[in-house]
Amino acid sequence: MRHVLIRGIMGLIWLAAAIISGVSGNFEMSALYVILGGVFLYSACTTWKKDYKGGR
């Protein structure tokens, strides 16, 4: 459970960094941060679904 939570938090942090970079005008790094955030959140989601089927 802990690793899923950590991956989810890291994904949200990367997405927040993407928003901040996008607002500041650094669009190349913003795109990188969106990709990294998406990978972390996808990993957390697939692990959650695999380990906790049926809400357990």
mmCIF entry with sequence, helices, sheets and N, C-alpha, C, O atoms, coordinates in Angstrom:
data_MODEL
# 
_entry.id   MODEL 
# 
_entity.id                         1 
_entity.type                       polymer 
_entity.pdbx_number_of_molecules   1 
# 
_entity_poly.entity_id                      1 
_entity_poly.type                           'polypeptide(L)' 
_entity_poly.nstd_linkage                   no 
_entity_poly.nstd_monomer                   no 
_entity_poly.pdbx_seq_one_letter_code       MRHVLIRGIMGLIWLAAAIISGVSGNFEMSALYVILGGVFLYSACTTWKKDYKGGR 
_entity_poly.pdbx_seq_one_letter_code_can   MRHVLIRGIMGLIWLAAAIISGVSGNFEMSALYVILGGVFLYSACTTWKKDYKGGR 
_entity_poly.pdbx_strand_id                 A 
# 
loop_
_entity_poly_seq.entity_id 
_entity_poly_seq.num 
_entity_poly_seq.mon_id 
_entity_poly_seq.hetero 
1 1  MET n 
1 2  ARG n 
1 3  HIS n 
1 4  VAL n 
1 5  LEU n 
1 6  ILE n 
1 7  ARG n 
1 8  GLY n 
1 9  ILE n 
1 10 MET n 
1 11 GLY n 
1 12 LEU n 
1 13 ILE n 
1 14 TRP n 
1 15 LEU n 
1 16 ALA n 
1 17 ALA n 
1 18 ALA n 
1 19 ILE n 
1 20 ILE n 
1 21 SER n 
1 22 GLY n 
1 23 VAL n 
1 24 SER n 
1 25 GLY n 
1 26 ASN n 
1 27 PHE n 
1 28 GLU n 
1 29 MET n 
1 30 SER n 
1 31 ALA n 
1 32 LEU n 
1 33 TYR n 
1 34 VAL n 
1 35 ILE n 
1 36 LEU n 
1 37 GLY n 
1 38 GLY n 
1 39 VAL n 
1 40 PHE n 
1 41 LEU n 
1 42 TYR n 
1 43 SER n 
1 44 ALA n 
1 45 CYS n 
1 46 THR n 
1 47 THR n 
1 48 TRP n 
1 49 LYS n 
1 50 LYS n 
1 51 ASP n 
1 52 TYR n 
1 53 LYS n 
1 54 GLY n 
1 55 GLY n 
1 56 ARG n 
# 
_struct_asym.id          A 
_struct_asym.entity_id   1 
# 
loop_
_struct_conf.conf_type_id 
_struct_conf.id 
_struct_conf.pdbx_PDB_helix_id 
_struct_conf.beg_label_comp_id 
_struct_conf.beg_label_asym_id 
_struct_conf.beg_label_seq_id 
_struct_conf.pdbx_beg_PDB_ins_code 
_struct_conf.end_label_comp_id 
_struct_conf.end_label_asym_id 
_struct_conf.end_label_seq_id 
_struct_conf.pdbx_end_PDB_ins_code 
_struct_conf.beg_auth_comp_id 
_struct_conf.beg_auth_asym_id 
_struct_conf.beg_auth_seq_id 
_struct_conf.end_auth_comp_id 
_struct_conf.end_auth_asym_id 
_struct_conf.end_auth_seq_id 
_struct_conf.pdbx_PDB_helix_class 
_struct_conf.details 
_struct_conf.pdbx_PDB_helix_length 
HELX_P HELX_P1 AA1 ARG A 2  ? SER A 24 ? ARG A 2  SER A 24 1 ? 23 
HELX_P HELX_P2 AA2 PHE A 27 ? ASP A 51 ? PHE A 27 ASP A 51 1 ? 25 
HELX_P HELX_P3 AA3 LYS A 53 ? GLY A 55 ? LYS A 53 GLY A 55 5 ? 3  
# 
_struct_conf_type.id          HELX_P 
_struct_conf_type.criteria    ? 
_struct_conf_type.reference   ? 
# 
loop_
_atom_site.group_PDB 
_atom_site.id 
_atom_site.type_symbol 
_atom_site.label_atom_id 
_atom_site.label_alt_id 
_atom_site.label_comp_id 
_atom_site.label_asym_id 
_atom_site.label_entity_id 
_atom_site.label_seq_id 
_atom_site.pdbx_PDB_ins_code 
_atom_site.Cartn_x 
_atom_site.Cartn_y 
_atom_site.Cartn_z 
_atom_site.occupancy 
_atom_site.B_iso_or_equiv 
_atom_site.pdbx_formal_charge 
_atom_site.auth_seq_id 
_atom_site.auth_comp_id 
_atom_site.auth_asym_id 
_atom_site.auth_atom_id 
_atom_site.pdbx_PDB_model_num 
ATOM 1   N N  . MET A 1 1  ? 0.826   -1.192 0.000   1.00 0.00 ? 1  MET A N  1 
ATOM 2   C CA . MET A 1 1  ? 0.000   0.000  0.000   1.00 0.00 ? 1  MET A CA 1 
ATOM 3   C C  . MET A 1 1  ? 0.872   1.258  0.000   1.00 0.00 ? 1  MET A C  1 
ATOM 4   O O  . MET A 1 1  ? 0.552   2.249  -0.658  1.00 0.00 ? 1  MET A O  1 
ATOM 5   N N  . ARG A 1 2  ? 1.972   1.204  0.744   1.00 0.00 ? 2  ARG A N  1 
ATOM 6   C CA . ARG A 1 2  ? 2.799   2.391  0.880   1.00 0.00 ? 2  ARG A CA 1 
ATOM 7   C C  . ARG A 1 2  ? 3.427   2.807  -0.451  1.00 0.00 ? 2  ARG A C  1 
ATOM 8   O O  . ARG A 1 2  ? 3.508   3.997  -0.756  1.00 0.00 ? 2  ARG A O  1 
ATOM 9   N N  . HIS A 1 3  ? 3.872   1.824  -1.245  1.00 0.00 ? 3  HIS A N  1 
ATOM 10  C CA . HIS A 1 3  ? 4.510   2.170  -2.512  1.00 0.00 ? 3  HIS A CA 1 
ATOM 11  C C  . HIS A 1 3  ? 3.518   2.774  -3.500  1.00 0.00 ? 3  HIS A C  1 
ATOM 12  O O  . HIS A 1 3  ? 3.889   3.616  -4.318  1.00 0.00 ? 3  HIS A O  1 
ATOM 13  N N  . VAL A 1 4  ? 2.272   2.352  -3.429  1.00 0.00 ? 4  VAL A N  1 
ATOM 14  C CA . VAL A 1 4  ? 1.246   2.940  -4.301  1.00 0.00 ? 4  VAL A CA 1 
ATOM 15  C C  . VAL A 1 4  ? 1.005   4.395  -3.904  1.00 0.00 ? 4  VAL A C  1 
ATOM 16  O O  . VAL A 1 4  ? 0.873   5.264  -4.766  1.00 0.00 ? 4  VAL A O  1 
ATOM 17  N N  . LEU A 1 5  ? 0.950   4.651  -2.628  1.00 0.00 ? 5  LEU A N  1 
ATOM 18  C CA . LEU A 1 5  ? 0.736   6.006  -2.128  1.00 0.00 ? 5  LEU A CA 1 
ATOM 19  C C  . LEU A 1 5  ? 1.908   6.911  -2.501  1.00 0.00 ? 5  LEU A C  1 
ATOM 20  O O  . LEU A 1 5  ? 1.704   8.053  -2.914  1.00 0.00 ? 5  LEU A O  1 
ATOM 21  N N  . ILE A 1 6  ? 3.120   6.413  -2.359  1.00 0.00 ? 6  ILE A N  1 
ATOM 22  C CA . ILE A 1 6  ? 4.299   7.215  -2.687  1.00 0.00 ? 6  ILE A CA 1 
ATOM 23  C C  . ILE A 1 6  ? 4.336   7.524  -4.176  1.00 0.00 ? 6  ILE A C  1 
ATOM 24  O O  . ILE A 1 6  ? 4.646   8.650  -4.563  1.00 0.00 ? 6  ILE A O  1 
ATOM 25  N N  . ARG A 1 7  ? 4.024   6.540  -5.019  1.00 0.00 ? 7  ARG A N  1 
ATOM 26  C CA . ARG A 1 7  ? 4.006   6.789  -6.462  1.00 0.00 ? 7  ARG A CA 1 
ATOM 27  C C  . ARG A 1 7  ? 2.943   7.811  -6.829  1.00 0.00 ? 7  ARG A C  1 
ATOM 28  O O  . ARG A 1 7  ? 3.174   8.665  -7.685  1.00 0.00 ? 7  ARG A O  1 
ATOM 29  N N  . GLY A 1 8  ? 1.790   7.734  -6.195  1.00 0.00 ? 8  GLY A N  1 
ATOM 30  C CA . GLY A 1 8  ? 0.736   8.708  -6.464  1.00 0.00 ? 8  GLY A CA 1 
ATOM 31  C C  . GLY A 1 8  ? 1.131   10.111 -6.066  1.00 0.00 ? 8  GLY A C  1 
ATOM 32  O O  . GLY A 1 8  ? 0.867   11.066 -6.797  1.00 0.00 ? 8  GLY A O  1 
ATOM 33  N N  . ILE A 1 9  ? 1.759   10.244 -4.919  1.00 0.00 ? 9  ILE A N  1 
ATOM 34  C CA . ILE A 1 9  ? 2.200   11.562 -4.460  1.00 0.00 ? 9  ILE A CA 1 
ATOM 35  C C  . ILE A 1 9  ? 3.284   12.114 -5.370  1.00 0.00 ? 9  ILE A C  1 
ATOM 36  O O  . ILE A 1 9  ? 3.274   13.297 -5.710  1.00 0.00 ? 9  ILE A O  1 
ATOM 37  N N  . MET A 1 10 ? 4.229   11.248 -5.767  1.00 0.00 ? 10 MET A N  1 
ATOM 38  C CA . MET A 1 10 ? 5.285   11.698 -6.677  1.00 0.00 ? 10 MET A CA 1 
ATOM 39  C C  . MET A 1 10 ? 4.703   12.137 -8.026  1.00 0.00 ? 10 MET A C  1 
ATOM 40  O O  . MET A 1 10 ? 5.170   13.110 -8.618  1.00 0.00 ? 10 MET A O  1 
ATOM 41  N N  . GLY A 1 11 ? 3.696   11.424 -8.501  1.00 0.00 ? 11 GLY A N  1 
ATOM 42  C CA . GLY A 1 11 ? 3.041   11.821 -9.741  1.00 0.00 ? 11 GLY A CA 1 
ATOM 43  C C  . GLY A 1 11 ? 2.391   13.186 -9.629  1.00 0.00 ? 11 GLY A C  1 
ATOM 44  O O  . GLY A 1 11 ? 2.484   14.003 -10.545 1.00 0.00 ? 11 GLY A O  1 
ATOM 45  N N  . LEU A 1 12 ? 1.736   13.432 -8.514  1.00 0.00 ? 12 LEU A N  1 
ATOM 46  C CA . LEU A 1 12 ? 1.103   14.739 -8.315  1.00 0.00 ? 12 LEU A CA 1 
ATOM 47  C C  . LEU A 1 12 ? 2.135   15.850 -8.190  1.00 0.00 ? 12 LEU A C  1 
ATOM 48  O O  . LEU A 1 12 ? 1.902   16.968 -8.651  1.00 0.00 ? 12 LEU A O  1 
ATOM 49  N N  . ILE A 1 13 ? 3.276   15.554 -7.570  1.00 0.00 ? 13 ILE A N  1 
ATOM 50  C CA . ILE A 1 13 ? 4.341   16.553 -7.459  1.00 0.00 ? 13 ILE A CA 1 
ATOM 51  C C  . ILE A 1 13 ? 4.890   16.901 -8.837  1.00 0.00 ? 13 ILE A C  1 
ATOM 52  O O  . ILE A 1 13 ? 5.124   18.071 -9.136  1.00 0.00 ? 13 ILE A O  1 
ATOM 53  N N  . TRP A 1 14 ? 5.100   15.872 -9.689  1.00 0.00 ? 14 TRP A N  1 
ATOM 54  C CA . TRP A 1 14 ? 5.594   16.126 -11.040 1.00 0.00 ? 14 TRP A CA 1 
ATOM 55  C C  . TRP A 1 14 ? 4.586   16.951 -11.841 1.00 0.00 ? 14 TRP A C  1 
ATOM 56  O O  . TRP A 1 14 ? 4.976   17.834 -12.605 1.00 0.00 ? 14 TRP A O  1 
ATOM 57  N N  . LEU A 1 15 ? 3.294   16.669 -11.672 1.00 0.00 ? 15 LEU A N  1 
ATOM 58  C CA . LEU A 1 15 ? 2.290   17.452 -12.397 1.00 0.00 ? 15 LEU A CA 1 
ATOM 59  C C  . LEU A 1 15 ? 2.231   18.893 -11.896 1.00 0.00 ? 15 LEU A C  1 
ATOM 60  O O  . LEU A 1 15 ? 2.006   19.815 -12.680 1.00 0.00 ? 15 LEU A O  1 
ATOM 61  N N  . ALA A 1 16 ? 2.432   19.087 -10.597 1.00 0.00 ? 16 ALA A N  1 
ATOM 62  C CA . ALA A 1 16 ? 2.488   20.455 -10.064 1.00 0.00 ? 16 ALA A CA 1 
ATOM 63  C C  . ALA A 1 16 ? 3.701   21.196 -10.628 1.00 0.00 ? 16 ALA A C  1 
ATOM 64  O O  . ALA A 1 16 ? 3.619   22.382 -10.950 1.00 0.00 ? 16 ALA A O  1 
ATOM 65  N N  . ALA A 1 17 ? 4.822   20.492 -10.743 1.00 0.00 ? 17 ALA A N  1 
ATOM 66  C CA . ALA A 1 17 ? 6.019   21.104 -11.339 1.00 0.00 ? 17 ALA A CA 1 
ATOM 67  C C  . ALA A 1 17 ? 5.773   21.454 -12.801 1.00 0.00 ? 17 ALA A C  1 
ATOM 68  O O  . ALA A 1 17 ? 6.282   22.462 -13.291 1.00 0.00 ? 17 ALA A O  1 
ATOM 69  N N  . ALA A 1 18 ? 4.995   20.628 -13.501 1.00 0.00 ? 18 ALA A N  1 
ATOM 70  C CA . ALA A 1 18 ? 4.665   20.908 -14.897 1.00 0.00 ? 18 ALA A CA 1 
ATOM 71  C C  . ALA A 1 18 ? 3.833   22.179 -15.009 1.00 0.00 ? 18 ALA A C  1 
ATOM 72  O O  . ALA A 1 18 ? 4.052   22.993 -15.906 1.00 0.00 ? 18 ALA A O  1 
ATOM 73  N N  . ILE A 1 19 ? 2.890   22.346 -14.108 1.00 0.00 ? 19 ILE A N  1 
ATOM 74  C CA . ILE A 1 19 ? 2.049   23.552 -14.128 1.00 0.00 ? 19 ILE A CA 1 
ATOM 75  C C  . ILE A 1 19 ? 2.892   24.791 -13.850 1.00 0.00 ? 19 ILE A C  1 
ATOM 76  O O  . ILE A 1 19 ? 2.743   25.813 -14.519 1.00 0.00 ? 19 ILE A O  1 
ATOM 77  N N  . ILE A 1 20 ? 3.766   24.697 -12.873 1.00 0.00 ? 20 ILE A N  1 
ATOM 78  C CA . ILE A 1 20 ? 4.620   25.843 -12.537 1.00 0.00 ? 20 ILE A CA 1 
ATOM 79  C C  . ILE A 1 20 ? 5.551   26.176 -13.693 1.00 0.00 ? 20 ILE A C  1 
ATOM 80  O O  . ILE A 1 20 ? 5.753   27.348 -14.008 1.00 0.00 ? 20 ILE A O  1 
ATOM 81  N N  . SER A 1 21 ? 6.120   25.156 -14.325 1.00 0.00 ? 21 SER A N  1 
ATOM 82  C CA . SER A 1 21 ? 7.005   25.403 -15.466 1.00 0.00 ? 21 SER A CA 1 
ATOM 83  C C  . SER A 1 21 ? 6.231   25.981 -16.647 1.00 0.00 ? 21 SER A C  1 
ATOM 84  O O  . SER A 1 21 ? 6.741   26.843 -17.363 1.00 0.00 ? 21 SER A O  1 
ATOM 85  N N  . GLY A 1 22 ? 5.014   25.513 -16.849 1.00 0.00 ? 22 GLY A N  1 
ATOM 86  C CA . GLY A 1 22 ? 4.200   26.044 -17.935 1.00 0.00 ? 22 GLY A CA 1 
ATOM 87  C C  . GLY A 1 22 ? 3.844   27.498 -17.714 1.00 0.00 ? 22 GLY A C  1 
ATOM 88  O O  . GLY A 1 22 ? 3.842   28.286 -18.660 1.00 0.00 ? 22 GLY A O  1 
ATOM 89  N N  . VAL A 1 23 ? 3.545   27.862 -16.490 1.00 0.00 ? 23 VAL A N  1 
ATOM 90  C CA . VAL A 1 23 ? 3.202   29.251 -16.180 1.00 0.00 ? 23 VAL A CA 1 
ATOM 91  C C  . VAL A 1 23 ? 4.420   30.153 -16.353 1.00 0.00 ? 23 VAL A C  1 
ATOM 92  O O  . VAL A 1 23 ? 4.298   31.289 -16.813 1.00 0.00 ? 23 VAL A O  1 
ATOM 93  N N  . SER A 1 24 ? 5.600   29.641 -15.983 1.00 0.00 ? 24 SER A N  1 
ATOM 94  C CA . SER A 1 24 ? 6.810   30.457 -16.103 1.00 0.00 ? 24 SER A CA 1 
ATOM 95  C C  . SER A 1 24 ? 7.329   30.530 -17.540 1.00 0.00 ? 24 SER A C  1 
ATOM 96  O O  . SER A 1 24 ? 8.225   31.323 -17.829 1.00 0.00 ? 24 SER A O  1 
ATOM 97  N N  . GLY A 1 25 ? 6.776   29.711 -18.450 1.00 0.00 ? 25 GLY A N  1 
ATOM 98  C CA . GLY A 1 25 ? 7.145   29.796 -19.851 1.00 0.00 ? 25 GLY A CA 1 
ATOM 99  C C  . GLY A 1 25 ? 8.151   28.768 -20.312 1.00 0.00 ? 25 GLY A C  1 
ATOM 100 O O  . GLY A 1 25 ? 8.574   28.803 -21.468 1.00 0.00 ? 25 GLY A O  1 
ATOM 101 N N  . ASN A 1 26 ? 8.546   27.858 -19.453 1.00 0.00 ? 26 ASN A N  1 
ATOM 102 C CA . ASN A 1 26 ? 9.511   26.824 -19.821 1.00 0.00 ? 26 ASN A CA 1 
ATOM 103 C C  . ASN A 1 26 ? 8.739   25.592 -20.287 1.00 0.00 ? 26 ASN A C  1 
ATOM 104 O O  . ASN A 1 26 ? 8.547   24.645 -19.525 1.00 0.00 ? 26 ASN A O  1 
ATOM 105 N N  . PHE A 1 27 ? 8.299   25.612 -21.546 1.00 0.00 ? 27 PHE A N  1 
ATOM 106 C CA . PHE A 1 27 ? 7.393   24.583 -22.048 1.00 0.00 ? 27 PHE A CA 1 
ATOM 107 C C  . PHE A 1 27 ? 8.080   23.249 -22.308 1.00 0.00 ? 27 PHE A C  1 
ATOM 108 O O  . PHE A 1 27 ? 7.431   22.204 -22.246 1.00 0.00 ? 27 PHE A O  1 
ATOM 109 N N  . GLU A 1 28 ? 9.376   23.261 -22.597 1.00 0.00 ? 28 GLU A N  1 
ATOM 110 C CA . GLU A 1 28 ? 10.083  21.996 -22.813 1.00 0.00 ? 28 GLU A CA 1 
ATOM 111 C C  . GLU A 1 28 ? 10.127  21.180 -21.529 1.00 0.00 ? 28 GLU A C  1 
ATOM 112 O O  . GLU A 1 28 ? 9.839   19.983 -21.535 1.00 0.00 ? 28 GLU A O  1 
ATOM 113 N N  . MET A 1 29 ? 10.485  21.828 -20.441 1.00 0.00 ? 29 MET A N  1 
ATOM 114 C CA . MET A 1 29 ? 10.544  21.124 -19.158 1.00 0.00 ? 29 MET A CA 1 
ATOM 115 C C  . MET A 1 29 ? 9.135   20.768 -18.683 1.00 0.00 ? 29 MET A C  1 
ATOM 116 O O  . MET A 1 29 ? 8.939   19.740 -18.034 1.00 0.00 ? 29 MET A O  1 
ATOM 117 N N  . SER A 1 30 ? 8.171   21.601 -18.999 1.00 0.00 ? 30 SER A N  1 
ATOM 118 C CA . SER A 1 30 ? 6.793   21.314 -18.628 1.00 0.00 ? 30 SER A CA 1 
ATOM 119 C C  . SER A 1 30 ? 6.315   20.026 -19.290 1.00 0.00 ? 30 SER A C  1 
ATOM 120 O O  . SER A 1 30 ? 5.638   19.217 -18.656 1.00 0.00 ? 30 SER A O  1 
ATOM 121 N N  . ALA A 1 31 ? 6.661   19.834 -20.556 1.00 0.00 ? 31 ALA A N  1 
ATOM 122 C CA . ALA A 1 31 ? 6.286   18.599 -21.251 1.00 0.00 ? 31 ALA A CA 1 
ATOM 123 C C  . ALA A 1 31 ? 6.956   17.386 -20.612 1.00 0.00 ? 31 ALA A C  1 
ATOM 124 O O  . ALA A 1 31 ? 6.330   16.338 -20.458 1.00 0.00 ? 31 ALA A O  1 
ATOM 125 N N  . LEU A 1 32 ? 8.226   17.529 -20.240 1.00 0.00 ? 32 LEU A N  1 
ATOM 126 C CA . LEU A 1 32 ? 8.937   16.438 -19.570 1.00 0.00 ? 32 LEU A CA 1 
ATOM 127 C C  . LEU A 1 32 ? 8.272   16.093 -18.240 1.00 0.00 ? 32 LEU A C  1 
ATOM 128 O O  . LEU A 1 32 ? 8.103   14.917 -17.916 1.00 0.00 ? 32 LEU A O  1 
ATOM 129 N N  . TYR A 1 33 ? 7.899   17.107 -17.477 1.00 0.00 ? 33 TYR A N  1 
ATOM 130 C CA . TYR A 1 33 ? 7.269   16.880 -16.178 1.00 0.00 ? 33 TYR A CA 1 
ATOM 131 C C  . TYR A 1 33 ? 5.896   16.224 -16.315 1.00 0.00 ? 33 TYR A C  1 
ATOM 132 O O  . TYR A 1 33 ? 5.511   15.405 -15.480 1.00 0.00 ? 33 TYR A O  1 
ATOM 133 N N  . VAL A 1 34 ? 5.163   16.581 -17.362 1.00 0.00 ? 34 VAL A N  1 
ATOM 134 C CA . VAL A 1 34 ? 3.865   15.944 -17.598 1.00 0.00 ? 34 VAL A CA 1 
ATOM 135 C C  . VAL A 1 34 ? 4.056   14.461 -17.896 1.00 0.00 ? 34 VAL A C  1 
ATOM 136 O O  . VAL A 1 34 ? 3.309   13.619 -17.397 1.00 0.00 ? 34 VAL A O  1 
ATOM 137 N N  . ILE A 1 35 ? 5.057   14.148 -18.711 1.00 0.00 ? 35 ILE A N  1 
ATOM 138 C CA . ILE A 1 35 ? 5.331   12.743 -19.023 1.00 0.00 ? 35 ILE A CA 1 
ATOM 139 C C  . ILE A 1 35 ? 5.730   11.982 -17.767 1.00 0.00 ? 35 ILE A C  1 
ATOM 140 O O  . ILE A 1 35 ? 5.229   10.884 -17.522 1.00 0.00 ? 35 ILE A O  1 
ATOM 141 N N  . LEU A 1 36 ? 6.625   12.553 -16.969 1.00 0.00 ? 36 LEU A N  1 
ATOM 142 C CA . LEU A 1 36 ? 7.057   11.881 -15.740 1.00 0.00 ? 36 LEU A CA 1 
ATOM 143 C C  . LEU A 1 36 ? 5.892   11.703 -14.763 1.00 0.00 ? 36 LEU A C  1 
ATOM 144 O O  . LEU A 1 36 ? 5.749   10.639 -14.161 1.00 0.00 ? 36 LEU A O  1 
ATOM 145 N N  . GLY A 1 37 ? 5.074   12.721 -14.605 1.00 0.00 ? 37 GLY A N  1 
ATOM 146 C CA . GLY A 1 37 ? 3.915   12.615 -13.732 1.00 0.00 ? 37 GLY A CA 1 
ATOM 147 C C  . GLY A 1 37 ? 2.941   11.561 -14.211 1.00 0.00 ? 37 GLY A C  1 
ATOM 148 O O  . GLY A 1 37 ? 2.388   10.805 -13.412 1.00 0.00 ? 37 GLY A O  1 
ATOM 149 N N  . GLY A 1 38 ? 2.731   11.510 -15.517 1.00 0.00 ? 38 GLY A N  1 
ATOM 150 C CA . GLY A 1 38 ? 1.842   10.498 -16.077 1.00 0.00 ? 38 GLY A CA 1 
ATOM 151 C C  . GLY A 1 38 ? 2.357   9.089  -15.853 1.00 0.00 ? 38 GLY A C  1 
ATOM 152 O O  . GLY A 1 38 ? 1.580   8.180  -15.559 1.00 0.00 ? 38 GLY A O  1 
ATOM 153 N N  . VAL A 1 39 ? 3.667   8.902  -15.990 1.00 0.00 ? 39 VAL A N  1 
ATOM 154 C CA . VAL A 1 39 ? 4.249   7.573  -15.775 1.00 0.00 ? 39 VAL A CA 1 
ATOM 155 C C  . VAL A 1 39 ? 4.087   7.143  -14.322 1.00 0.00 ? 39 VAL A C  1 
ATOM 156 O O  . VAL A 1 39 ? 3.731   5.997  -14.050 1.00 0.00 ? 39 VAL A O  1 
ATOM 157 N N  . PHE A 1 40 ? 4.343   8.048  -13.397 1.00 0.00 ? 40 PHE A N  1 
ATOM 158 C CA . PHE A 1 40 ? 4.191   7.716  -11.984 1.00 0.00 ? 40 PHE A CA 1 
ATOM 159 C C  . PHE A 1 40 ? 2.732   7.398  -11.648 1.00 0.00 ? 40 PHE A C  1 
ATOM 160 O O  . PHE A 1 40 ? 2.455   6.428  -10.943 1.00 0.00 ? 40 PHE A O  1 
ATOM 161 N N  . LEU A 1 41 ? 1.807   8.207  -12.148 1.00 0.00 ? 41 LEU A N  1 
ATOM 162 C CA . LEU A 1 41 ? 0.398   7.972  -11.840 1.00 0.00 ? 41 LEU A CA 1 
ATOM 163 C C  . LEU A 1 41 ? -0.130  6.709  -12.513 1.00 0.00 ? 41 LEU A C  1 
ATOM 164 O O  . LEU A 1 41 ? -0.948  5.995  -11.933 1.00 0.00 ? 41 LEU A O  1 
ATOM 165 N N  . TYR A 1 42 ? 0.327   6.428  -13.727 1.00 0.00 ? 42 TYR A N  1 
ATOM 166 C CA . TYR A 1 42 ? -0.074  5.196  -14.409 1.00 0.00 ? 42 TYR A CA 1 
ATOM 167 C C  . TYR A 1 42 ? 0.438   3.975  -13.640 1.00 0.00 ? 42 TYR A C  1 
ATOM 168 O O  . TYR A 1 42 ? -0.279  2.987  -13.480 1.00 0.00 ? 42 TYR A O  1 
ATOM 169 N N  . SER A 1 43 ? 1.665   4.055  -13.174 1.00 0.00 ? 43 SER A N  1 
ATOM 170 C CA . SER A 1 43 ? 2.244   2.955  -12.410 1.00 0.00 ? 43 SER A CA 1 
ATOM 171 C C  . SER A 1 43 ? 1.473   2.731  -11.112 1.00 0.00 ? 43 SER A C  1 
ATOM 172 O O  . SER A 1 43 ? 1.197   1.591  -10.738 1.00 0.00 ? 43 SER A O  1 
ATOM 173 N N  . ALA A 1 44 ? 1.132   3.808  -10.434 1.00 0.00 ? 44 ALA A N  1 
ATOM 174 C CA . ALA A 1 44 ? 0.374   3.683  -9.189  1.00 0.00 ? 44 ALA A CA 1 
ATOM 175 C C  . ALA A 1 44 ? -1.010  3.101  -9.444  1.00 0.00 ? 44 ALA A C  1 
ATOM 176 O O  . ALA A 1 44 ? -1.491  2.273  -8.670  1.00 0.00 ? 44 ALA A O  1 
ATOM 177 N N  . CYS A 1 45 ? -1.648  3.529  -10.523 1.00 0.00 ? 45 CYS A N  1 
ATOM 178 C CA . CYS A 1 45 ? -3.001  3.059  -10.839 1.00 0.00 ? 45 CYS A CA 1 
ATOM 179 C C  . CYS A 1 45 ? -3.002  1.578  -11.192 1.00 0.00 ? 45 CYS A C  1 
ATOM 180 O O  . CYS A 1 45 ? -3.854  0.831  -10.712 1.00 0.00 ? 45 CYS A O  1 
ATOM 181 N N  . THR A 1 46 ? -2.060  1.143  -12.024 1.00 0.00 ? 46 THR A N  1 
ATOM 182 C CA . THR A 1 46 ? -2.028  -0.275 -12.408 1.00 0.00 ? 46 THR A CA 1 
ATOM 183 C C  . THR A 1 46 ? -1.674  -1.163 -11.229 1.00 0.00 ? 46 THR A C  1 
ATOM 184 O O  . THR A 1 46 ? -2.212  -2.263 -11.100 1.00 0.00 ? 46 THR A O  1 
ATOM 185 N N  . THR A 1 47 ? -0.780  -0.703 -10.370 1.00 0.00 ? 47 THR A N  1 
ATOM 186 C CA . THR A 1 47 ? -0.437  -1.486 -9.176  1.00 0.00 ? 47 THR A CA 1 
ATOM 187 C C  . THR A 1 47 ? -1.627  -1.569 -8.235  1.00 0.00 ? 47 THR A C  1 
ATOM 188 O O  . THR A 1 47 ? -1.886  -2.620 -7.649  1.00 0.00 ? 47 THR A O  1 
ATOM 189 N N  . TRP A 1 48 ? -2.352  -0.466 -8.087  1.00 0.00 ? 48 TRP A N  1 
ATOM 190 C CA . TRP A 1 48 ? -3.529  -0.446 -7.225  1.00 0.00 ? 48 TRP A CA 1 
ATOM 191 C C  . TRP A 1 48 ? -4.575  -1.444 -7.730  1.00 0.00 ? 48 TRP A C  1 
ATOM 192 O O  . TRP A 1 48 ? -5.134  -2.214 -6.949  1.00 0.00 ? 48 TRP A O  1 
ATOM 193 N N  . LYS A 1 49 ? -4.830  -1.425 -9.027  1.00 0.00 ? 49 LYS A N  1 
ATOM 194 C CA . LYS A 1 49 ? -5.827  -2.324 -9.598  1.00 0.00 ? 49 LYS A CA 1 
ATOM 195 C C  . LYS A 1 49 ? -5.399  -3.777 -9.497  1.00 0.00 ? 49 LYS A C  1 
ATOM 196 O O  . LYS A 1 49 ? -6.235  -4.654 -9.278  1.00 0.00 ? 49 LYS A O  1 
ATOM 197 N N  . LYS A 1 50 ? -4.117  -4.042 -9.654  1.00 0.00 ? 50 LYS A N  1 
ATOM 198 C CA . LYS A 1 50 ? -3.623  -5.415 -9.612  1.00 0.00 ? 50 LYS A CA 1 
ATOM 199 C C  . LYS A 1 50 ? -3.640  -5.971 -8.185  1.00 0.00 ? 50 LYS A C  1 
ATOM 200 O O  . LYS A 1 50 ? -4.025  -7.120 -7.970  1.00 0.00 ? 50 LYS A O  1 
ATOM 201 N N  . ASP A 1 51 ? -3.228  -5.162 -7.223  1.00 0.00 ? 51 ASP A N  1 
ATOM 202 C CA . ASP A 1 51 ? -3.102  -5.631 -5.845  1.00 0.00 ? 51 ASP A CA 1 
ATOM 203 C C  . ASP A 1 51 ? -4.410  -5.583 -5.060  1.00 0.00 ? 51 ASP A C  1 
ATOM 204 O O  . ASP A 1 51 ? -4.613  -6.393 -4.156  1.00 0.00 ? 51 ASP A O  1 
ATOM 205 N N  . TYR A 1 52 ? -5.283  -4.663 -5.384  1.00 0.00 ? 52 TYR A N  1 
ATOM 206 C CA . TYR A 1 52 ? -6.475  -4.435 -4.574  1.00 0.00 ? 52 TYR A CA 1 
ATOM 207 C C  . TYR A 1 52 ? -7.746  -4.594 -5.406  1.00 0.00 ? 52 TYR A C  1 
ATOM 208 O O  . TYR A 1 52 ? -8.542  -3.661 -5.513  1.00 0.00 ? 52 TYR A O  1 
ATOM 209 N N  . LYS A 1 53 ? -7.932  -5.758 -5.986  1.00 0.00 ? 53 LYS A N  1 
ATOM 210 C CA . LYS A 1 53 ? -9.131  -6.031 -6.781  1.00 0.00 ? 53 LYS A CA 1 
ATOM 211 C C  . LYS A 1 53 ? -10.361 -6.034 -5.877  1.00 0.00 ? 53 LYS A C  1 
ATOM 212 O O  . LYS A 1 53 ? -10.329 -6.565 -4.767  1.00 0.00 ? 53 LYS A O  1 
ATOM 213 N N  . GLY A 1 54 ? -11.415 -5.451 -6.354  1.00 0.00 ? 54 GLY A N  1 
ATOM 214 C CA . GLY A 1 54 ? -12.668 -5.462 -5.610  1.00 0.00 ? 54 GLY A CA 1 
ATOM 215 C C  . GLY A 1 54 ? -12.679 -4.565 -4.397  1.00 0.00 ? 54 GLY A C  1 
ATOM 216 O O  . GLY A 1 54 ? -13.527 -4.741 -3.522  1.00 0.00 ? 54 GLY A O  1 
ATOM 217 N N  . GLY A 1 55 ? -11.759 -3.595 -4.305  1.00 0.00 ? 55 GLY A N  1 
ATOM 218 C CA . GLY A 1 55 ? -11.753 -2.654 -3.195  1.00 0.00 ? 55 GLY A CA 1 
ATOM 219 C C  . GLY A 1 55 ? -11.124 -3.189 -1.934  1.00 0.00 ? 55 GLY A C  1 
ATOM 220 O O  . GLY A 1 55 ? -11.271 -2.577 -0.877  1.00 0.00 ? 55 GLY A O  1 
ATOM 221 N N  . ARG A 1 56 ? -10.438 -4.295 -2.001  1.00 0.00 ? 56 ARG A N  1 
ATOM 222 C CA . ARG A 1 56 ? -9.787  -4.836 -0.795  1.00 0.00 ? 56 ARG A CA 1 
ATOM 223 C C  . ARG A 1 56 ? -8.428  -4.251 -0.594  1.00 0.00 ? 56 ARG A C  1 
ATOM 224 O O  . ARG A 1 56 ? -7.744  -4.595 0.370   1.00 0.00 ? 56 ARG A O  1 
# 
